[in-house]
Amino acid sequence: MVKVKLFANFREVAGVKELEICAETVEDVLNELIKRFPRLKELFKRRNYVHIMVNGDIIKDTKFRLKNNDIIAIFPPVSGGYQ
């Protein structure tokens, strides 16, 4: 099992901030999330809009292999800050 944390509009669409999923890859996580929350499919279509971290490291390859108890964070790009 891995823990999945959803942020911003991903959390709003799913209606949950975190959940546990049995998955071997990041792609498995995304597919399971779409299965459970079909409206997420539209957000995941725009891959450059989705940031995925595993245990604090940004992951670009959805074939990334997961280990038991990994923590996956899914969020949109963050912008703004001080000028």
C-alpha positions in Angstrom: 0.0 0.0 0.0 1.1 3.5 -0.7 -0.4 6.7 0.7 -1.6 9.3 -1.8 -2.0 12.9 -0.9 -4.1 15.2 -3.1 -3.7 18.9 -3.2 -5.7 21.9 -4.6 -8.1 21.1 -7.4 -7.2 17.4 -7.3 -8.5 17.3 -3.7 -11.6 19.3 -4.6 -12.5 17.0 -7.4 -11.9 13.8 -5.4 -13.4 15.1 -2.2 -10.6 13.5 -0.1 -7.2 14.8 0.9 -5.5 11.4 1.2 -6.1 7.8 0.7 -4.2 4.5 0.5 -3.9 2.5 -2.7 -2.3 -0.8 -3.6 -0.1 0.0 -6.6 3.2 -1.0 -8.1 3.9 2.1 -10.2 2.9 5.7 -10.3 0.8 4.9 -13.4 -1.1 2.3 -11.4 -1.9 5.1 -8.8 -3.1 7.4 -11.5 -5.3 4.7 -13.1 -6.8 3.8 -9.7 -7.5 7.4 -8.9 -9.3 7.8 -12.2 -11.3 4.6 -11.6 -12.4 5.9 -8.2 -12.8 9.5 -9.2 -13.5 9.7 -13.0 -13.5 13.5 -13.0 -9.8 13.4 -12.3 -9.2 12.1 -15.8 -9.5 15.5 -17.3 -6.8 16.9 -14.9 -4.5 14.0 -15.6 -4.7 14.5 -19.4 -2.7 17.7 -19.0 0.5 16.0 -17.9 2.4 19.3 -17.8 -0.2 20.5 -15.4 0.3 17.6 -12.9 3.2 17.4 -10.5 3.9 14.1 -8.8 6.3 13.6 -5.9 7.3 10.2 -4.3 8.7 10.6 -0.9 9.6 14.3 -1.6 11.2 13.7 -5.0 9.6 15.0 -8.2 8.8 12.0 -10.5 8.4 12.5 -14.3 8.3 8.8 -15.3 4.9 7.3 -14.5 6.5 3.8 -14.8 8.4 4.7 -11.6 8.3 1.6 -9.3 6.8 2.1 -5.8 7.6 0.4 -2.5 5.3 -0.4 0.3 4.6 2.7 2.5 5.8 5.3 -0.2 4.0 8.6 0.0 2.8 10.1 -3.3 1.8 13.8 -3.5 -0.2 15.0 -6.5 -0.6 18.7 -7.1 -0.8 21.4 -9.8 2.1 23.7 -10.6 2.7 26.4 -7.9 3.3 30.0 -9.0 3.5 33.3 -7.4 5.7 34.5 -4.5 7.4 37.7 -3.6 8.3 40.3 -6.3 
